[in-house]
Amino acid sequence: MRAHQIMTKPVITVDPDTTIVEAARIMLARHISGLPVVDATGKLVGIVSEGDFIRRREIGTGRRRGRWLKFILGPGESAWDFVNENGRRIDEVMTPSPITVTEGTTLAEIADLMERRHIKRLPVLRGDKIVGMISRANLLQAVASLARRVPDPTADDDHIRNRIIQTIEKTDWCPSRLNVIVRDGVVHLSGVILDEDARQAAVVAAENIEGVTKVHDHLCWFDTITGTYLNSPEDEELAKAG
């Protein structure tokens, strides 16, 4: 399997001038833990994640280094700490020139990169433009689908996957973090929904794509009142059976 077969798209991005507060709000509203940063031409220039918001002056979590450690590290490290804790724009706290993969990168290569570089997500590029994101959750979804002994993907499966994503993306109920995995016409839908009606709508949208033989629902419902996530009925049944 390769990156384009499991990556999440479309990708939510921000520009370098986006404020820290606005980026945090986007991440909370869309239930995502990282945001690629692109310039005016659409070129990827950085990435910001939850970890970049840990050491912040607003919440009193600024780094406190002892005098001796400050001496060893030098003024450069102290200056970086100050920027990271007090910066107002994304370009002041983002990781520049992030590690990336292409659509044809194998899952084995992706897993190796994540493990060696201790990273949780990878932008997928076509040229210098971002076309998808792969996280550890996407790898987990791939493992789950293969565990059901579904055959390897075919060119037709890729076509079906693209058609489903294009159809659902156009709607106003599109699940956030939508991901679609297709094997021999069998579809696995995952993502986060805010309304149970969106679950049936997504399943129906997939069922109506030519070549689809079955649709598995792994859409997670986010309860905005309690702030909890609830698995799909299908996944709950699988958990009980396991």
MOQUI-V166121 format. One line per field, one symbol per residue. ss: DSSP state (a for helix, b for strand, c for the rest). psi: psi as a letter, one per 40 degrees, with the letter a starting at -180 (. if undefined). burial: 1 if it has 9 or more other C-alpha atoms within 8 Angstrom, else 0. A space follows every 50 residues. Layout:
ss: ???
psi: ???
burial: ???
This chain:
ss: cbaaaccbccccbbccccbaaaaaaaaaaacccbbbbbccccbbbbbbba aaacccaaacccccccaaaaaaacaaaaaaaaaaaaccbaaaccbbcccb bbcccbaaaaaaaaaaacccbbbbbbccbbbbbbbaaaaaaaaaaaaccc ccccaaaaaaaaaaaaaaaccccccbbbbbbbbccbbbbbbbbccaaaaa aaaaaaaccccccbbbbbbbbbbccccbbbccaaaaaaaaac
psi: iideeeihiihhiiidehiddddddddddefieihihiadeehheaiiid deedgiddefeihhiidddddddidddddddddddeieideeeihifihi iidehiddddddddddefieihihihbehheiihiddddddddddddefh iiiidddddddddddddddeieehiifhihhhhfehhhhiahiehddddd dddddddehhehdihhhfhhhhhedefihhiiddddddddd.
burial: 01100111101001110111001000100010011111100011111110 01001110001100000001001000110011111010111111000000 11101110010011000000111111001111111001100100110001 00100011011011101110000111111111111111111111000110 011011101001001111111110000000110111000000
